[in-house]
Amino acid sequence: MLLVGAFGVAFVPAPCAAQAASLPIVTASPTPTPSPSPSPLPSPVPGAINSDLSTGRSVLDLGSQFLQRLGRDATQGSSRLLRSNPGGGGAPEAAEQPRFRSWGETYGVTARSSAQGDFVGDKRTTWGGVAGIGMRLVPGVNVGLSVDQSRTRVDVPLALQSATLDLTQLGFNASVDQGPWTWAIAIVHGFGGVNARRETSLGATTSAYGAHITGVLSELDYYWSFGESRVVPKLAFEYARATTAAFQEAGGLDPLSVSGTSLERGRVLAGAEIGHYFVVDGRILDVSAYGKFVDNFAQNLGAVTVSLGTQNITLQGLGEGRHGADTGAALSLSLSGTARVYLNYDAKLRSALQSHQGTLGFELKW
């Protein structure tokens, strides 16, 4: 290659191809693209199964209420009075008392649970009916069989949840009178179905699952009468166990899988009934009231596992408090020596639960 300058012509050799190829080639590095952070997996919300927790306790409470109605049927002072002296007052003992009896009841219950932890509280309404038949095996020994059918509406408005519980319970009771003492036992077993609904931003989730209840009550009473009045001290032991099955929600946003669970409760009830009866035109009008102290000395509230995909949490069932009181009143009218109507009111007062029950019944003997 020739270069011409001010001082003449000079020859400069051109770079060969091998030299050009050996020169380093510098290129700009591309800016790395940041990888997107993984989206967090959705997790179950503790308050998402409030209605399931409420329904589990409803099953336990309904079993307990049926047990206590069976126990009252066997031990209530007015029933004892009619067993021992159908005419009341100074009427003579009946030469031949009716051996068989049947009864029917309709009842309603309202209950409210207080908030506990992630549980926001609920309102429950129950309507039901009972039919039963009984017989006197020998003087002083009576047995009975009955069936209870109920429907409970569970509302958890603050959590936008609701459920319906249909429960069938089979009951057996027996009583033994010995002088002023009465011992009674009641056993129940029940089964039912739950239909639940939970509102979400993409519509409602629904679920359906089963429930069972088993319970036993044993009670000892001492019947102390003076004239037309009576005082009946009472001591009872009750055990009940309720279970709900596992279920999978359908529809809505983030449907949940929920495990089955069981709740158990053992308690002692101690108190007394007071009563008085009037004989008017051969009919017995009996009024009474009772109060009991309740000690829930054993409560196994169970645990529920709630799953959403690979995420899960475990929640505890609902309790009603260690101590409380039961109270109520009854009115019974004997239409004849073989028929009577009665009206009962029962209240359960706990730190985390209040319920009120009314019962209207009819009994026929033959």
C-alpha positions in Angstrom: 0.0 0.0 0.0 1.5 3.4 -1.0 1.2 6.5 1.2 2.0 9.9 -0.2 3.2 12.5 2.3 5.0 15.7 2.4 8.4 14.0 2.3 7.7 11.6 -0.6 6.2 8.3 -1.2 6.3 5.5 1.4 5.3 1.8 1.1 3.3 0.4 4.0 2.4 -3.2 3.9 -1.3 -4.1 4.4 -2.3 -6.4 7.2 -2.7 -10.0 6.0 -5.9 -12.0 6.4 -4.4 -14.1 9.1 -3.6 -11.0 11.2 -7.1 -9.7 10.7 -8.6 -12.9 11.8 -6.5 -13.0 15.0 -7.8 -9.6 16.2 -10.3 -9.9 19.1 -13.9 -9.0 18.3 -15.7 -7.2 21.1 -19.5 -7.3 21.2 -21.9 -5.8 23.8 -23.4 -8.3 26.3 -27.2 -8.3 26.3 -29.0 -7.0 29.4 -30.3 -10.1 31.4 -34.1 -10.3 31.6 -35.2 -10.7 35.2 -37.1 -14.0 35.9 -40.6 -13.3 37.2 -41.1 -14.2 41.0 -43.4 -17.2 41.5 -46.9 -16.2 42.6 -47.6 -17.3 46.2 -49.8 -20.4 46.5 -53.3 -19.6 47.9 -53.8 -20.8 51.5 -57.0 -21.7 53.4 -58.5 -18.9 55.5 -59.2 -20.1 59.1 -62.7 -18.5 59.0 -63.7 -20.4 55.9 -65.3 -23.4 57.7 -67.2 -21.5 60.4 -70.4 -23.3 59.4 -68.8 -26.7 59.6 -67.5 -26.1 63.1 -71.0 -24.8 64.1 -72.7 -27.8 62.6 -70.5 -30.3 64.4 -71.4 -28.7 67.8 -75.1 -28.6 66.7 -75.0 -32.4 66.3 -73.5 -32.8 69.8 -76.0 -30.4 71.3 -79.1 -32.0 69.7 -78.0 -35.4 70.9 -77.6 -34.0 74.4 -81.0 -32.3 74.3 -82.7 -35.6 73.2 -81.0 -37.5 76.0 -82.2 -35.0 78.6 -85.8 -35.1 77.2 -85.7 -38.9 77.5 -84.3 -38.6 81.1 -87.0 -36.1 82.0 -89.7 -38.3 80.6 -88.5 -41.1 82.9 -87.9 -39.1 86.1 -90.0 -35.9 86.1 -92.0 -35.5 89.2 -95.3 -35.3 87.4 -94.6 -38.6 85.6 -93.6 -40.2 88.9 -96.8 -38.9 90.5 -99.0 -40.4 87.8 -97.1 -43.7 87.9 -97.6 -44.1 91.7 -101.0 -42.4 92.2 -103.0 -41.6 89.0 -105.8 -39.9 90.9 -103.5 -37.5 92.7 -103.8 -36.2 96.3 -105.4 -38.7 98.6 -107.0 -40.7 95.8 -106.5 -44.5 96.3 -103.9 -46.4 94.3 -105.3 -47.7 91.1 -106.1 -51.4 91.2 -104.9 -51.8 87.6 -102.8 -49.1 86.0 -102.5 -48.8 82.3 -99.5 -50.8 81.0 -98.7 -49.1 77.7 -98.3 -45.5 76.7 -97.5 -43.5 73.7 -96.5 -39.9 73.2 -95.8 -37.3 70.6 -94.0 -34.0 70.9 -93.1 -31.0 68.7 -90.3 -28.6 69.7 -88.3 -25.6 68.7 -84.9 -24.5 69.7 -83.0 -21.2 69.2 -79.3 -21.1 70.0 -76.5 -18.5 69.7 -72.8 -19.1 70.0 -70.3 -16.4 70.9 -67.2 -15.7 68.9 -64.1 -17.8 69.7 -60.8 -17.1 68.0 -61.4 -17.2 64.2 -65.0 -18.3 64.7 -67.2 -15.3 64.4 -70.3 -16.6 66.2 -73.5 -18.1 64.8 -77.3 -18.4 65.1 -79.1 -21.7 65.0 -82.8 -22.6 64.7 -84.2 -26.1 65.1 -87.7 -27.5 64.6 -88.4 -31.2 65.3 -90.9 -33.8 66.4 -90.8 -36.9 68.6 -92.9 -40.0 68.6 -92.5 -42.7 71.2 -94.1 -45.8 72.8 -93.4 -47.3 76.2 -94.6 -50.0 78.6 -94.5 -51.1 82.2 -92.6 -54.4 82.5 -93.4 -54.9 86.2 -94.6 -52.4 88.8 -91.9 -49.8 89.2 -90.0 -50.7 86.0 -90.7 -48.8 82.8 -89.1 -48.8 79.4 -89.6 -46.7 76.2 -88.5 -46.3 72.6 -88.8 -43.1 70.6 -87.6 -41.4 67.4 -86.7 -37.8 67.0 -86.6 -36.1 63.6 -85.3 -32.5 63.3 -84.0 -29.9 60.9 -81.5 -27.2 62.0 -80.7 -24.0 60.1 -77.2 -22.7 60.8 -76.4 -19.1 60.0 -73.0 -17.5 60.2 -73.8 -14.1 58.7 -70.4 -12.4 59.4 -68.6 -15.2 57.4 -71.3 -15.3 54.6 -71.9 -19.0 55.4 -74.9 -21.2 56.1 -75.8 -24.9 56.5 -78.8 -27.1 57.0 -78.7 -30.2 59.2 -81.3 -33.0 59.0 -80.9 -35.4 61.9 -82.7 -38.6 62.8 -82.2 -39.9 66.4 -83.4 -43.2 67.9 -83.8 -43.3 71.7 -84.3 -45.8 74.5 -85.1 -45.0 78.1 -85.8 -47.0 81.2 -86.6 -46.2 84.8 -86.7 -48.1 88.1 -88.7 -46.8 91.1 -87.7 -48.1 94.5 -89.3 -46.3 97.4 -88.5 -42.6 97.0 -85.6 -43.3 94.7 -85.7 -43.4 90.9 -82.9 -44.5 88.7 -83.1 -43.8 84.9 -81.0 -44.4 81.9 -81.3 -43.0 78.3 -79.4 -44.0 75.2 -79.5 -42.3 71.8 -78.0 -42.9 68.4 -78.5 -40.6 65.5 -77.5 -40.0 61.9 -78.0 -37.2 59.4 -76.8 -35.1 56.5 -75.5 -31.6 56.2 -75.7 -29.3 53.2 -73.5 -26.2 53.5 -73.0 -23.0 51.4 -70.1 -20.5 51.5 -70.2 -17.3 49.5 -67.0 -16.3 47.5 -66.2 -13.6 45.0 -66.8 -16.1 42.1 -70.0 -17.4 43.4 -71.0 -19.9 46.2 -69.2 -23.1 47.1 -71.4 -26.0 48.2 -70.8 -29.2 50.1 -72.6 -32.2 51.5 -71.5 -34.7 54.1 -72.8 -37.0 56.9 -73.0 -36.7 60.7 -73.5 -39.2 63.6 -74.3 -38.9 67.3 -74.2 -41.4 70.1 -74.9 -40.6 73.8 -75.9 -42.0 77.1 -77.4 -40.5 80.3 -77.7 -42.0 83.7 -79.7 -40.1 86.4 -80.5 -40.8 90.1 -83.4 -38.9 91.8 -84.9 -38.8 95.3 -88.6 -38.0 95.4 -89.5 -36.0 98.6 -93.1 -35.0 98.8 -95.2 -33.1 101.4 -98.9 -32.7 100.6 -99.3 -31.6 97.0 -95.8 -30.3 96.8 -92.5 -32.0 96.1 -88.7 -31.4 96.0 -86.7 -33.8 93.8 -82.9 -33.6 94.1 -81.2 -34.9 90.9 -77.7 -36.1 90.0 -76.9 -37.1 86.4 -73.9 -38.2 84.3 -73.9 -37.6 80.5 -71.6 -38.7 77.7 -72.0 -37.8 74.1 -69.9 -38.2 70.9 -70.6 -36.6 67.6 -68.8 -37.1 64.3 -68.9 -35.3 60.9 -67.5 -36.8 57.7 -64.8 -35.4 55.4 -66.0 -33.4 52.4 -64.9 -31.5 49.2 -66.4 -28.2 48.3 -67.6 -27.6 44.7 -67.9 -24.3 42.8 -66.9 -20.8 43.7 -63.4 -19.5 44.3 -60.7 -21.8 45.8 -63.0 -24.8 46.9 -61.6 -26.5 50.1 -61.1 -30.0 51.2 -62.0 -30.6 54.8 -61.3 -33.6 57.0 -63.7 -35.4 59.2 -63.7 -34.9 62.9 -65.2 -36.0 66.2 -66.2 -34.2 69.3 -66.7 -35.8 72.8 -68.1 -34.4 76.0 -68.6 -35.9 79.5 -70.4 -33.9 82.1 -72.1 -34.0 85.5 -75.4 -32.3 86.2 -76.5 -31.7 89.8 -79.7 -29.8 90.9 -83.3 -30.2 91.9 -86.9 -29.9 90.7 -89.6 -28.3 92.7 -93.3 -28.8 91.9 -96.9 -28.5 93.1 -100.1 -30.0 91.7 -103.8 -29.1 91.9 -106.7 -31.4 91.5 -109.7 -29.6 89.8 -112.7 -31.6 88.8 -110.7 -34.8 88.8 -108.0 -33.4 86.6 -104.4 -32.9 87.8 -102.7 -29.6 86.9 -99.0 -29.9 87.7 -96.5 -27.0 87.6 -92.8 -27.4 88.2 -89.4 -25.8 87.7 -85.8 -27.0 87.9 -82.2 -25.8 88.0 -79.0 -27.7 87.5 -75.3 -26.9 87.8 -73.4 -28.3 84.8 -69.7 -29.3 84.9 -68.2 -30.3 81.5 -65.3 -32.1 83.1 -64.1 -33.7 79.8 -64.3 -32.1 76.4 -62.4 -33.4 73.3 -63.1 -30.7 70.7 -61.4 -32.6 67.9 -59.3 -31.1 65.1 -60.2 -30.3 61.5 -57.7 -30.1 58.7 -58.6 -27.7 55.9 -56.7 -28.0 52.6 -56.4 -25.9 49.5 -54.0 -27.5 46.9 -50.8 -28.2 48.8 -51.5 -25.8 51.6 -53.4 -26.8 54.7 -54.2 -25.6 58.2 -55.6 -27.3 61.3 -58.4 -25.9 63.4 -59.9 -26.9 66.7 -63.6 -27.6 67.3 -65.9 -25.4 69.4 -66.5 -25.7 73.1 -69.2 -24.3 75.3 -67.2 -23.5 78.5 -66.4 -25.7 81.5 -69.2 -24.6 83.8 -72.8 -23.5 83.2 -76.4 -23.9 84.3 -79.5 -25.6 82.9 -82.9 -24.3 84.0 -86.5 -24.7 82.9 -90.2 -25.1 83.8 -93.1 -27.4 83.0 -96.8 -27.4 82.9 -98.8 -30.7 82.7 -102.6 -31.1 82.6 -104.2 -34.6 82.9 -107.3 -34.6 80.8 -108.3 -38.0 82.2 -106.7 -41.0 83.9 -105.1 -42.0 80.6 -104.4 -38.8 78.7 -102.4 -35.6 79.4 -100.9 -32.6 77.6 -97.8 -30.9 78.7 -95.6 -27.8 77.9 -91.9 -27.6 78.7 -89.3 -24.8 78.6 -85.6 -25.5 78.8 -82.7 -23.0 78.8 -78.9 -23.8 78.6 -76.7 -21.0 79.8 -72.9 -21.2 79.1 -70.1 -18.7 78.7 -70.0 -19.4 74.9 -73.5 -20.7 74.3 -77.1 -19.8 75.1 -80.1 -21.9 73.9 -83.8 -21.9 74.6 -86.2 -24.7 73.8 -90.0 -25.1 73.9 -91.8 -28.4 73.8 -95.5 -29.2 73.4 -96.5 -32.9 74.0 -99.4 -35.3 74.3 -99.4 -38.6 76.2 -101.9 -41.4 76.0 -102.0 -44.6 78.2 -103.9 -47.8 77.8 
